[in-house]
Amino acid sequence: MTIGFVGAGTMAGAIVRGITGAGVVPGGDVLLYDVATDAARRLADDVGATVARSAEEVVRGSDVVVLAVKPQVLPAVLTDLAGAVTERRPVLVSIAAGITLAALEEHLGGADVPVVRVMPNVNAMIGAGMAAVSGNAAASAADVARVVEMFDAVGGTVEIAEKDFATYTAIAGSSPAFVFTFVDALARGAVRGGMPKALATRIAAQAVLGSARMVLERAEAGVSPADLVDMVCSPGGTTIAGIVEMEEAGFSPAVVRGVQAVIDRDRELGG
């Protein structure tokens, strides 16, 4: 299986390094093209991939093609590649935010080709991402499974209905920024208490990392995040004092409102 990439930017690089590092395909079975030739060459040199002379060459030489270009240029790219895509019929993977499966098909001229929409998040850059996957009617279960395998190599993957992509964007696409803000706020609270910012940030980040792992591992036994909160809070103790103070300041409602704001804005943008 040959996997091609049109675009060799940061996210494409994370995916390429992930799939080759995990053995999904060897570097020699990766084909790259980017208008920024140097970027494609650097990435190819890192993993032993081949640099193509054009995006059309990538399509004609690949079984799976990942479109890793900016959303604003993707329609033009698809229009240019429609003929080659129709003839070769690779599994076409889009990671462009806000462009629906219907829009992707329209830009291909309505060609009946397998298209899979994927929304990775920034944490794919360190192999700890979360990606949502949804295929069109022409994409078989095997096509979707192949794409899931690719994105599992840079974190975790869930197959969801496209109608849920706006909600996914809020809780996985945008939420890393929310978490970064939370970690920074914890650190600033520690600075107020007299601790150096760098040390406080390291401690807070590790605590958040461990807490996330606890949620995932305990969920298998039916333990919810709320159950874990109760486990940490002793009657009349320090933790419950902090929880009550944050809730009185609107912590949970603020998070819910933030999630809803992302959902609303994503829908406004047509995603």
Summary of the structure (lengths in Angstrom):
residues: 271
radius of gyration: 21.4
end to end distance: 30.6
largest distance: 69.1
contacts: 838
relative contact order: 0.09
helix: 59%
strand: 13%
